[in-house]
Amino acid sequence: MLGRSGMVVSESGPERAFGVSHAVAEGDEVVSAMPSGPHLLGPAGLPPGGAAGVLIDDILGFAIMLRRPANLWSVSAEISLDLFRTLPSDGSPIIARGRHVHTGPHAGFATGTVADADGRLLATCRQHGRWVTTIPDGPQAAPAQPGPARSRPEADRPQAGWPPAAAATAAPDLATLLGARVRLTEGGAQLELDVTQAVVNPLGNLHGGVTFAACDLVAQAAIGAAGGPVQTASIHVAYPRPIAAGTTPRFDARVVHRGRVLGVIQVRVTVDGVKPCAVATITTGVPERDSLD
């Protein structure tokens, strides 16, 4: 279904698992939110930035589709996140806003921000979307509801009754929420994930935001075991191939650099062990729960 401004909004298993609220279109922007909590925690005891992957993939993808060509759908080609503060895990909401930037014949582009309940900037993000001709069926699509008129800085703060309250999952950590199995390897870590209906998008492939979260999760395990800094500073994921339901992709993380204040990890995701389905580069630093701004 089409929402306000022609936006297509879909809800699938990952949105329900992370408690992501229905996206709302406001002009060229899309806004949504999800609850924080222990379910976002990685092996180092703090949320990797990629834990916001489903939320930012949704708002950026929907922002791109605000200006999509007729009869086309957008899938993630690249998603990036630059983190300035540690994501909360106290149950407070995380609010994301995406803005349409460009529509081309083969792809679209959007940028966005992630903020906490007090309106403080947590991260910036961006996505390249690639047009495909496959469009999800109606049962998995729902219209966006118009949001109340707001002005900044209140625009980044939750209003009474909006975003719709979502129940936080009871999962004790991010690996449990994703159904991921993580183990340490020589010089890194490995994660395996069964692609069930709980983690697929409306097209029947592994949700790009779940891939994003899993890449950062295994990266945190790898750099933590190596004794490096564990807080996500940035993450960039490229998606060369879809990962179909019923498969078990393997996420292989390799520590490229381990310093006292900077770590670099590369993650390669495969199904057959050869052709990459996703490739990620994650940089990490020392956890910074507040800043001077």
Summary of the structure (lengths in Angstrom):
residues: 293
radius of gyration: 17.6
end to end distance: 41.1
largest distance: 53.3
contacts: 1071
relative contact order: 0.19
helix: 21%
strand: 38%
